[in-house]
């Protein structure tokens, strides 16, 4: 039981440290900004609607606009950095 408690405590400590990392904080800030951005929400809703209507060329045009939005570009960079951080943690854990 003590071992499990220590493990949980250390796991929570790791989680807290991870969420304190600047890149992780930025990642979640950008994620929230994207979810609240009216233009991006509209583009996403339109892509869903047009997909249901099989208007694939129109979806492609909107997807390009969506993907080229500065918030999305920055978010994708941050997502890659967070992914790399998690891979580093995985590598450390695998080598223990």
Order of alpha helices (4+ residues) and beta strands (2+ residues): alpha-alpha-alpha-alpha-alpha
